[in-house]
Amino acid sequence: MSFERVAIIGLGLLGGSIGLAVREYLGEIETTGYDRDPATRTRAAARGLVGTVCETASEAVRGADLVIFCVPPGAMADAATEIAGTLPEGALVSDVGSCKQSVAEALATALPNNPVIPAHPVAGTENSGPDAGFATLFRNRWCIVTPPEQTNLVLLSELVTFWEALGANVEIMDARHHDLVLAVTSHLPHLIAYTIVGTASDLEEVTRSEVIKYSAGGFRDFTRIAASDPTMWRDVFLSNKDAVLEMLQRFTEDLTALQRAIRVGDGDALFAQFERTRAIRRSIIAEGQDDARPDFGRSDHDAG
């Protein structure tokens, strides 16, 4: 791997975790970082998330051979434009966004003299900010890389090697297919969680204190997802709206079928659906993407 200096733009959960993981597993690589929030820059410096926390994005990318944008999808274009005059020509540009088609277009438009290979580490927690990052966030998690057509295969190989060194399992995928897959595995579950938690809070016959006091495991898990960063998820839904709406329509149709089964007392249909979905859960555990223990085997630092 030829990367010698990695610049990280955005020093929250993912950006901070990348910086810490590089320090832990790729100590020979120099890291710089920038965040538009002065308080975040101060805290990032105190935690040592990167080797040097810079006061401007342009300063952070000067001399970099890999730049990773760790900002919400809606901020991607502005963040890329900010460094356009300073980024060395030919330096590889990547990101960690949950939407790939819109991000790829934004980065390629703002930085036409640089190769762009988007990526999405499917890892995270409900926490955000510079205190949320930790070096093992990507261990045994998938990182989906979505190279555009005519990508330089040497650079693609180096980016794959980079993520593998941080502990991730790497999958190469078409950007459009990625957005459809993530719409159902990540985006739609978040939308449902936000809705359920909001509905429970709004019920007039149940006070908010009762919702909190009597939260069972299912609702408690929904609140964990619904606590995710609101700015990022607002941008995700707007940036990937076509795929999200497509999957939301499919979900609505499936939900209507379950409503009918309950209404007419079709226990066989309900049982068949629940049995099928339980098999999915077992497959996720078998793949090593979660833990079968009651607390999912999670500590405060790996609740992803």
VOBA-1610 file (N, C-alpha, C; in pm, whole numbers, padded with zeros to 5 digits, always signed):
BEGIN
Met+00084-00119+00000Met+00000+00000+00000Met+00088+00125+00000Ser+00060+00216-00094Ser+00147+00332-00112Ser+00102+00455-00035Phe-00012+00449+00035Phe-00058+00566+00108Phe+00040+00603+00219Glu+00080+00729+00219Glu+00171+00778+00323Glu+00106+00883+00411Arg+00008+00955+00357Arg-00059+01059+00434Arg-00208+01056+00404Val-00287+01031+00506Val-00432+01021+00493Val-00496+01142+00562Ala-00580+01213+00487Ala-00653+01327+00543Ala-00798+01286+00567Ile-00848+01314+00686Ile-00984+01279+00724Ile-01063+01408+00744Ile-01168+01427+00663Ile-01252+01546+00672Ile-01381+01507+00744Gly-01395+01555+00867Gly-01505+01516+00953Gly-01455+01424+01061Leu-01457+01468+01186Leu-01393+01392+01295Leu-01493+01346+01400Gly-01607+01295+01351Gly-01706+01236+01440Gly-01679+01089+01462Leu-01786+01011+01476Leu-01773+00867+01505Leu-01687+00796+01401Leu-01723+00809+01273Leu-01651+00733+01171Leu-01513+00792+01142Gly-01506+00924+01127Gly-01376+00986+01101Gly-01279+00963+01215Gly-01327+00979+01338Gly-01241+00956+01453Gly-01197+00811+01464Ser-01289+00718+01432Ser-01255+00576+01439Ser-01152+00539+01333Ile-01163+00600+01215Ile-01063+00573+01111Ile-00926+00621+01159Gly-00921+00743+01214Gly-00794+00794+01263Gly-00732+00706+01370Leu-00815+00662+01465Leu-00764+00575+01573Leu-00722+00439+01519Ala-00798+00386+01422Ala-00764+00256+01365Ala-00635+00263+01283Val-00615+00374+01211Val-00490+00390+01136Val-00372+00394+01233Arg-00388+00467+01341Arg-00280+00473+01440Arg-00251+00335+01500Glu-00358+00257+01520Glu-00343+00126+01583Glu-00285+00022+01488Tyr-00330+00022+01363Tyr-00296-00087+01271Tyr-00206-00046+01155Leu-00196+00083+01128Leu-00113+00132+01018Leu-00030+00250+01069Gly+00046+00226+01173Gly+00116+00333+01242Gly+00215+00409+01158Glu+00255+00353+01043Glu+00351+00422+00958Glu+00286+00531+00873Ile+00154+00534+00868Ile+00083+00634+00788Ile+00059+00760+00871Glu+00089+00874+00814Glu+00065+01003+00878Glu-00081+01041+00856Thr-00147+01092+00960Thr-00287+01132+00948Thr-00304+01279+00984Thr-00389+01346+00907Thr-00432+01482+00938Thr-00584+01482+00937Gly-00643+01582+00999Gly-00789+01587+01003Gly-00842+01726+01019Tyr-00967+01741+00982Tyr-01035+01871+00996Tyr-01183+01845+01021Asp-01241+01931+01104Asp-01385+01933+01125Asp-01429+02079+01130Arg-01543+02110+01071Arg-01587+02249+01065Arg-01624+02304+01202Asp-01652+02218+01299Asp-01688+02260+01434Asp-01562+02279+01518Pro-01534+02402+01564Pro-01413+02426+01644Pro-01407+02339+01769Ala-01521+02318+01834Ala-01523+02235+01955Ala-01485+02091+01923Thr-01529+02042+01808Thr-01492+01907+01767Thr-01343+01899+01739Arg-01287+02002+01675Arg-01142+02001+01649Arg-01064+01999+01779Thr-01109+02075+01877Thr-01040+02078+02005Thr-01044+01941+02073Arg-01160+01880+02072Arg-01174+01750+02136Arg-01098+01641+02060Ala-01099+01651+01926Ala-01026+01554+01844Ala-00877+01561+01872Ala-00826+01682+01890Ala-00684+01698+01923Ala-00653+01640+02060Ala-00743+01662+02155Ala-00721+01611+02291Ala-00721+01459+02293Arg-00805+01397+02212Arg-00811+01250+02207Arg-00705+01190+02115Gly-00642+01273+02033Gly-00545+01220+01939Gly-00608+01137+01829Leu-00725+01183+01781Leu-00794+01108+01676Leu-00711+01100+01549Val-00635+01205+01521Val-00542+01206+01408Val-00411+01266+01456Gly-00307+01250+01374Gly-00177+01303+01414Gly-00178+01455+01426Thr-00244+01522+01330Thr-00252+01668+01331Thr-00393+01711+01300Val-00453+01787+01390Val-00584+01847+01365Val-00560+01986+01307Cys-00611+02010+01188Cys-00585+02136+01117Cys-00700+02234+01133Glu-00670+02360+01110Glu-00770+02466+01127Glu-00852+02488+01000Thr-00807+02435+00888Thr-00884+02443+00764Thr-00877+02309+00692Ala-00976+02284+00608Ala-00976+02161+00529Ala-00862+02163+00429Ser-00835+02281+00372Ser-00726+02291+00274Ser-00592+02253+00336Glu-00570+02297+00458Glu-00446+02261+00528Glu-00438+02111+00552Ala-00552+02051+00583Ala-00553+01908+00615Ala-00517+01822+00494Val-00559+01864+00374Val-00537+01778+00257Val-00407+01810+00184Arg-00338+01912+00226Arg-00212+01948+00159Arg-00112+01832+00172Gly-00069+01778+00060Gly+00026+01668+00061Gly-00035+01531+00082Ala-00167+01522+00094Ala-00232+01392+00118Ala-00237+01310-00010Asp-00227+01179+00004Asp-00248+01092-00112Asp-00378+01013-00100Leu-00446+01024+00014Leu-00580+00968+00031Leu-00660+01063+00118Val-00776+01103+00069Val-00867+01188+00146Val-00997+01112+00166Ile-01044+01105+00291Ile-01168+01035+00322Ile-01266+01135+00382Phe-01377+01157+00314Phe-01480+01247+00363Phe-01573+01172+00457Cys-01582+01223+00580Cys-01668+01162+00682Cys-01770+01266+00729Val-01842+01321+00634Val-01942+01424+00661Val-02076+01374+00611Pro-02188+01433+00657Pro-02320+01390+00609Pro-02331+01406+00457Pro-02413+01323+00392Pro-02424+01331+00246Pro-02456+01470+00194Gly-02540+01544+00265Gly-02578+01677+00219Gly-02465+01778+00225Ala-02361+01748+00301Ala-02246+01839+00314Ala-02131+01799+00225Met-02146+01689+00152Met-02034+01633+00076Met-01984+01728-00032Ala-02075+01786-00110Ala-02036+01872-00221Ala-01960+01994-00171Asp-02012+02060-00067Asp-01945+02179-00014Asp-01808+02144+00044Ala-01799+02030+00113Ala-01671+01990+00172Ala-01568+01962+00064Ala-01611+01901-00046Ala-01518+01872-00155Ala-01475+02000-00227Thr-01569+02090-00247Thr-01537+02217-00313Thr-01436+02297-00233Glu-01445+02286-00101Glu-01356+02362-00013Glu-01210+02325-00032Ile-01182+02202-00072Ile-01042+02158-00085Ile-00996+02151-00231Ala-01084+02188-00324Ala-01054+02168-00466Ala-00925+02237-00510Gly-00895+02353-00453Gly-00777+02427-00496Gly-00648+02382-00431Thr-00656+02292-00332Thr-00538+02253-00255Thr-00503+02106-00270Leu-00602+02022-00292Leu-00579+01878-00298Leu-00482+01844-00412Pro-00375+01770-00384Pro-00282+01731-00490Pro-00352+01655-00602Glu-00322+01689-00725Glu-00381+01621-00838Glu-00340+01474-00835Gly-00437+01388-00853Gly-00410+01245-00851Gly-00432+01179-00717Ala-00446+01257-00610Ala-00473+01197-00479Ala-00608+01127-00482Leu-00616+01012-00419Leu-00740+00934-00418Leu-00840+00996-00322Val-00964+01006-00366Val-01072+01061-00286Val-01173+00951-00256Ser-01211+00938-00130Ser-01311+00840-00091Ser-01400+00900+00018Asp-01487+00818+00074Asp-01581+00867+00174Asp-01629+00749+00257Val-01725+00776+00348Val-01783+00668+00428Val-01935+00674+00427Gly-01993+00746+00330Gly-02135+00773+00331Gly-02221+00650+00306Ser-02345+00656+00354Ser-02440+00548+00341Ser-02514+00551+00208Cys-02498+00658+00130Cys-02555+00670-00003Cys-02440+00682-00102Lys-02441+00605-00209Lys-02324+00602-00294Lys-02342+00673-00428Gln-02458+00664-00491Gln-02473+00729-00621Gln-02461+00881-00610Ser-02533+00942-00518Ser-02531+01087-00506Ser-02396+01138-00458Val-02333+01063-00369Val-02201+01104-00318Val-02096+01096-00428Ala-02098+00989-00506Ala-02001+00974-00615Ala-02013+01089-00713Glu-02135+01127-00747Glu-02156+01238-00840Glu-02105+01369-00780Ala-02134+01394-00653Ala-02092+01519-00589Ala-01941+01529-00584Leu-01872+01422-00547Leu-01727+01425-00535Leu-01661+01438-00672Ala-01712+01365-00770Ala-01653+01371-00904Ala-01671+01509-00967Thr-01783+01573-00941Thr-01808+01706-00996Thr-01717+01810-00932Ala-01701+01802-00801Ala-01619+01902-00729Ala-01470+01880-00749Leu-01429+01755-00774Leu-01287+01723-00782Leu-01257+01645-00911Pro-01270+01711-01026Pro-01255+01641-01154Pro-01114+01592-01183Asn-01014+01644-01113Asn-00875+01604-01137Asn-00827+01492-01045Asn-00919+01436-00972Asn-00881+01332-00876Asn-00965+01207-00896Pro-00904+01089-00881Pro-00982+00965-00885Pro-01072+00956-00762Val-01195+00913-00783Val-01292+00901-00675Val-01339+00756-00667Ile-01319+00694-00551Ile-01368+00558-00526Ile-01446+00561-00395Pro-01578+00571-00401Pro-01658+00577-00278Pro-01652+00446-00200Ala-01675+00457-00070Ala-01678+00338+00017Ala-01780+00360+00128His-01826+00251+00184His-01921+00260+00294His-01894+00150+00396Pro-01824+00184+00505Pro-01809+00087+00613Pro-01943+00071+00686Val-01998-00050+00681Val-02128-00074+00743Val-02102-00103+00891Ala-02074+00003+00961Ala-02040-00005+01104Ala-02079+00126+01168Gly-02112+00122+01293Gly-02148+00245+01362Gly-02221+00214+01491Thr-02250+00317+01564Thr-02330+00307+01685Thr-02431+00420+01682Glu-02515+00427+01785Glu-02609+00538+01791Glu-02543+00667+01839Asn-02417+00657+01880Asn-02345+00775+01931Asn-02276+00848+01816Ser-02251+00976+01837Ser-02184+01057+01736Ser-02089+01154+01804Gly-02007+01219+01724Gly-01915+01317+01779Gly-01777+01261+01803Pro-01681+01346+01838Pro-01541+01304+01852Pro-01515+01209+01967Asp-01604+01204+02066Asp-01584+01112+02177Asp-01637+00971+02146Ala-01707+00956+02034Ala-01771+00828+02003Ala-01678+00729+01934Gly-01571+00777+01873Gly-01486+00690+01793Gly-01401+00593+01874Phe-01374+00476+01815Phe-01282+00380+01877Phe-01219+00295+01767Ala-01098+00247+01793Ala-01014+00186+01689Ala-01069+00056+01634Thr-01149-00016+01710Thr-01197-00148+01666Thr-01335-00143+01602Leu-01384-00026+01569Leu-01519-00013+01513Leu-01539-00099+01389Phe-01435-00114+01307Phe-01451-00180+01178Phe-01414-00328+01179Arg-01373-00381+01294Arg-01330-00520+01301Arg-01445-00614+01266Asn-01423-00698+01166Asn-01521-00797+01122Asn-01652-00735+01076Arg-01649-00609+01034Arg-01765-00546+00972Arg-01739-00533+00823Trp-01844-00520+00746Trp-01829-00508+00602Trp-01802-00364+00563Cys-01714-00347+00467Cys-01694-00218+00403Cys-01724-00240+00254Ile-01826-00172+00204Ile-01867-00187+00065Ile-01800-00077-00017Val-01723-00116-00115Val-01654-00022-00203Val-01726-00021-00337Thr-01758+00099-00388Thr-01838+00110-00510Thr-01761+00188-00617Pro-01665+00125-00682Pro-01585+00195-00782Pro-01667+00229-00906Pro-01649+00347-00963Pro-01716+00380-01089Pro-01651+00304-01205Glu-01712+00314-01321Glu-01653+00250-01439Glu-01515+00309-01468Gln-01428+00227-01523Gln-01293+00267-01562Gln-01210+00315-01442Thr-01233+00253-01328Thr-01154+00284-01209Thr-01013+00227-01224Asn-00914+00301-01176Asn-00777+00253-01171Asn-00771+00134-01076Leu-00739+00016-01129Leu-00744-00106-01047Leu-00637-00108-00940Val-00525-00040-00964Val-00421-00033-00861Val-00471+00047-00741Leu-00534+00162-00768Leu-00588+00242-00659Leu-00700+00168-00587Leu-00784+00098-00663Leu-00891+00020-00601Leu-00833-00085-00508Ser-00729-00154-00552Ser-00666-00256-00470Ser-00607-00196-00343Glu-00549-00078-00355Glu-00488-00013-00238Glu-00596+00031-00138Leu-00708+00078-00188Leu-00816+00117-00097Leu-00873-00005-00026Val-00888-00114-00098Val-00936-00239-00037Val-00838-00284+00071Thr-00709-00278+00039Thr-00607-00318+00137Thr-00612-00229+00261Phe-00635-00101+00240Phe-00645-00006+00351Phe-00757-00048+00447Trp-00876-00075+00392Trp-00988-00110+00479Trp-00968-00247+00544Glu-00907-00338+00471Glu-00880-00469+00531Glu-00782-00456+00647Ala-00686-00364+00635Ala-00590-00342+00743Ala-00657-00288+00868Leu-00769-00216+00850Leu-00844-00163+00964Leu-00938-00268+01024Gly-00939-00388+00963Gly-01018-00498+01018Gly-01144-00530+00944Ala-01176-00456+00838Ala-01303-00475+00768Ala-01296-00588+00666Asn-01411-00646+00639Asn-01429-00737+00526Asn-01480-00653+00410Val-01417-00661+00295Val-01448-00569+00185Val-01527-00640+00077Glu-01632-00573+00030Glu-01714-00620-00080Glu-01717-00512-00188Ile-01699-00551-00314Ile-01710-00459-00427Ile-01852-00466-00481Met-01914-00350-00503Met-02055-00350-00542Met-02084-00229-00630Asp-02179-00244-00721Asp-02228-00133-00800Asp-02300-00032-00710Ala-02280+00097-00737Ala-02334+00201-00649Ala-02487+00196-00640Arg-02553+00175-00753Arg-02700+00171-00751Arg-02749+00052-00669His-02684-00063-00688His-02724-00181-00612His-02700-00160-00463His-02587-00097-00429His-02560-00064-00290His-02674+00016-00230Asp-02718+00118-00300Asp-02822+00206-00245Asp-02953+00132-00224Leu-02985+00036-00310Leu-03105-00045-00291Leu-03090-00138-00170Val-02975-00204-00161Val-02951-00296-00049Val-02956-00221+00084Leu-02888-00108+00091Leu-02883-00034+00217Leu-03016+00032+00250Ala-03097+00057+00148Ala-03229+00113+00175Ala-03312+00018+00260Val-03297-00113+00236Val-03377-00209+00312Val-03306-00256+00439Thr-03171-00264+00438Thr-03102-00316+00555Thr-03069-00209+00659Ser-03065-00083+00618Ser-03025+00023+00710Ser-03123+00141+00711His-03150+00196+00594His-03228+00320+00588His-03373+00299+00633Leu-03438+00196+00579Leu-03576+00169+00617Leu-03590+00134+00766Pro-03503+00049+00823Pro-03512+00025+00967Pro-03500+00152+01050His-03413+00244+01009His-03402+00370+01083His-03531+00450+01070Leu-03588+00454+00950Leu-03713+00529+00930Leu-03824+00471+01016Ile-03832+00338+01022Ile-03933+00272+01105Ile-03909+00302+01253Ala-03783+00298+01295Ala-03751+00326+01435Ala-03790+00468+01473Tyr-03754+00564+01389Tyr-03793+00702+01417Tyr-03944+00715+01428Thr-04016+00643+01342Thr-04162+00653+01342Thr-04222+00590+01466Ile-04177+00470+01501Ile-04234+00400+01617Ile-04208+00476+01746Val-04087+00524+01764Val-04055+00598+01886Val-04136+00727+01891Gly-04151+00794+01778Gly-04233+00915+01775Gly-04378+00887+01803Thr-04431+00776+01749Thr-04570+00740+01774Thr-04594+00711+01921Ala-04504+00636+01983Ala-04518+00604+02125Ala-04514+00730+02210Ser-04432+00824+02171Ser-04420+00948+02247Ser-04545+01034+02234Asp-04613+01022+02118Asp-04729+01109+02091Asp-04861+01055+02143Leu-04864+00926+02182Leu-04990+00869+02226Leu-05047+00943+02347Glu-05170+00991+02334Glu-05228+01071+02442Glu-05261+00986+02564Glu-05297+00859+02542Glu-05339+00777+02656Glu-05222+00714+02730Val-05100+00732+02680Val-04982+00680+02747Val-04885+00797+02768Thr-04854+00827+02890Thr-04763+00939+02915Thr-04622+00902+02874Arg-04541+01002+02844Arg-04404+00977+02803Arg-04327+00903+02911Ser-04355+00935+03037Ser-04283+00868+03145Ser-04314+00719+03147Glu-04439+00682+03112Glu-04474+00540+03109Glu-04406+00469+02993Val-04396+00537+02881Val-04326+00478+02767Val-04182+00446+02805Ile-04119+00537+02876Ile-03980+00516+02917Ile-03972+00410+03026Lys-04061+00419+03124Lys-04055+00330+03240Lys-04080+00184+03204Tyr-04173+00162+03112Tyr-04213+00025+03082Tyr-04159-00024+02947Ser-04053+00035+02902Ser-03995-00007+02773Ser-03949-00152+02780Ala-04004-00234+02693Ala-03959-00372+02680Ala-03843-00376+02582Gly-03785-00495+02565Gly-03666-00506+02484Gly-03682-00455+02342Gly-03797-00485+02279Gly-03818-00442+02142Gly-03817-00291+02128Phe-03895-00222+02210Phe-03899-00077+02202Phe-03764-00016+02239Arg-03698-00076+02336Arg-03567-00027+02379Arg-03468-00031+02262Asp-03472-00138+02183Asp-03383-00148+02068Asp-03417-00043+01962Phe-03546-00017+01945Phe-03585+00087+01850Phe-03533+00224+01893Thr-03536+00251+02024Thr-03488+00382+02070Thr-03339+00396+02048Arg-03264+00286+02053Arg-03121+00294+02026Arg-03097+00340+01883Ile-03170+00281+01788Ile-03155+00320+01649Ile-03203+00464+01629Ala-03314+00499+01693Ala-03372+00632+01675Ala-03289+00742+01739Ala-03187+00705+01815Ala-03099+00805+01876Ala-02984+00844+01783Ser-02981+00789+01662Ser-02871+00816+01569Ser-02873+00963+01525Asp-02759+01007+01473Asp-02740+01148+01439Asp-02848+01199+01344Pro-02927+01299+01385Pro-03040+01345+01301Pro-02996+01413+01172Thr-02886+01487+01175Thr-02839+01554+01053Thr-02801+01452+00947Met-02725+01350+00987Met-02682+01250+00892Met-02801+01176+00832Trp-02896+01137+00916Trp-03008+01057+00865Trp-03105+01140+00785Arg-03121+01266+00816Arg-03200+01353+00727Arg-03139+01352+00588Asp-03007+01368+00581Asp-02938+01371+00451Asp-02945+01236+00380Val-02937+01128+00456Val-02944+00994+00396Val-03077+00976+00323Phe-03187+01009+00391Phe-03318+00987+00330Phe-03340+01076+00208Leu-03288+01198+00212Leu-03303+01286+00097Leu-03210+01247-00017Ser-03092+01197+00015Ser-02994+01161-00088Ser-03027+01028-00155Asn-03094+00940-00083Asn-03126+00807-00137Asn-03277+00787-00144Lys-03347+00895-00176Lys-03494+00892-00164Lys-03560+00793-00260Asp-03507+00775-00382Asp-03571+00683-00476Asp-03568+00541-00423Ala-03452+00496-00376Ala-03441+00360-00324Ala-03520+00344-00195Val-03517+00446-00108Val-03592+00438+00017Val-03742+00430-00010Leu-03792+00513-00102Leu-03935+00511-00133Leu-03976+00379-00196Glu-03888+00321-00279Glu-03917+00191-00339Glu-03931+00084-00232Met-03837+00081-00137Met-03842-00018-00031Met-03955+00010+00067Leu-03987+00137+00089Leu-04096+00173+00179Leu-04229+00126+00122Gln-04246+00135-00010Gln-04368+00085-00073Gln-04380-00066-00054Arg-04267-00136-00073Arg-04268-00282-00054Arg-04302-00317+00090Phe-04244-00243+00185Phe-04271-00268+00325Phe-04418-00242+00358Thr-04473-00135+00302Thr-04614-00102+00326Thr-04705-00214+00278Glu-04673-00272+00163Glu-04753-00383+00111Glu-04743-00504+00203Asp-04623-00534+00252Asp-04606-00648+00343Asp-04677-00623+00476Leu-04672-00499+00524Leu-04740-00465+00650Leu-04891-00478+00635Thr-04943-00440+00520Thr-05086-00455+00494Thr-05128-00601+00497Ala-05042-00688+00444Ala-05071-00832+00446Ala-05076-00885+00589Leu-04985-00836+00674Leu-04987-00878+00815Leu-05111-00824+00887Gln-05149-00703+00855Gln-05272-00646+00913Gln-05392-00734+00880Arg-05400-00777+00757Arg-05511-00861+00716Arg-05508-00995+00789Ala-05388-01054+00804Ala-05378-01182+00874Ala-05425-01171+01017Ile-05390-01061+01083Ile-05436-01040+01221Ile-05587-01020+01225Arg-05638-00939+01131Arg-05781-00907+01128Arg-05866-01032+01109Val-05825-01122+01019Val-05906-01240+00989Val-05867-01360+01074Gly-05767-01341+01163Gly-05727-01451+01251Gly-05649-01560+01181Asp-05570-01524+01081Asp-05491-01622+01005Asp-05360-01649+01079Gly-05367-01737+01177Gly-05249-01769+01257Gly-05140-01839+01177Asp-05180-01918+01079Asp-05080-01988+00998Asp-04992-01889+00921Ala-05054-01786+00866Ala-04978-01686+00791Ala-04883-01611+00883Leu-04930-01577+01002Leu-04844-01508+01098Leu-04727-01597+01139Phe-04756-01721+01171Phe-04650-01813+01214Phe-04546-01831+01103Ala-04592-01849+00979Ala-04499-01869+00867Ala-04407-01749+00849Gln-04464-01629+00863Gln-04382-01508+00850Gln-04280-01499+00962Phe-04322-01525+01084Phe-04232-01514+01199Phe-04123-01621+01193Glu-04159-01740+01147Glu-04060-01847+01134Glu-03955-01810+01029Arg-03999-01751+00919Arg-03907-01712+00812Arg-03813-01603+00859Thr-03865-01505+00933Thr-03780-01394+00978Thr-03685-01437+01089Arg-03726-01536+01171Arg-03634-01586+01272Arg-03513-01652+01207Ala-03533-01715+01093Ala-03421-01777+01020Ala-03322-01671+00973Ile-03373-01554+00935Ile-03285-01445+00894Ile-03196-01403+01011Arg-03256-01391+01129Arg-03180-01354+01248Arg-03069-01456+01276Arg-03101-01583+01264Arg-03001-01686+01287Arg-02888-01678+01185Ser-02922-01642+01063Ser-02819-01629+00959Ser-02725-01514+00989Ile-02778-01403+01041Ile-02694-01289+01078Ile-02595-01328+01187Ile-02643-01403+01285Ile-02554-01449+01393Ile-02449-01546+01337Ala-02492-01636+01248Ala-02399-01732+01189Ala-02290-01664+01107Glu-02322-01550+01048Glu-02225-01473+00969Glu-02130-01392+01058Gly-02153-01394+01189Gly-02067-01319+01281Gly-02096-01171+01285Gln-02215-01129+01237Gln-02249-00987+01234Gln-02327-00943+01357Asp-02355-01036+01448Asp-02415-01001+01576Asp-02397-01118+01670Asp-02448-01104+01791Asp-02425-01201+01897Asp-02559-01249+01950Ala-02568-01377+01984Ala-02694-01434+02028Ala-02726-01407+02174Arg-02631-01352+02250Arg-02657-01326+02392Arg-02766-01221+02409Pro-02835-01219+02526Pro-02946-01125+02546Pro-02909-00980+02523Asp-02783-00942+02557Asp-02742-00803+02534Asp-02668-00790+02401Phe-02682-00891+02314Phe-02615-00896+02183Phe-02463-00895+02198Gly-02413-00922+02319Gly-02269-00924+02339Gly-02206-00787+02325Arg-02285-00682+02339Arg-02234-00549+02312Arg-02187-00482+02440Ser-02078-00409+02425Ser-02034-00318+02529Ser-02067-00178+02482Asp-02036-00078+02563Asp-02063+00059+02523Asp-01990+00097+02396His-01879+00029+02366His-01796+00068+02252His-01819-00014+02127Asp-01904-00117+02133Asp-01924-00190+02009Asp-02072-00213+01981Ala-02156-00127+02035Ala-02300-00139+02011Ala-02336-00083+01875Gly-02304-00156+01770Gly-02323-00105+01634Gly-02449-00160+01570
//
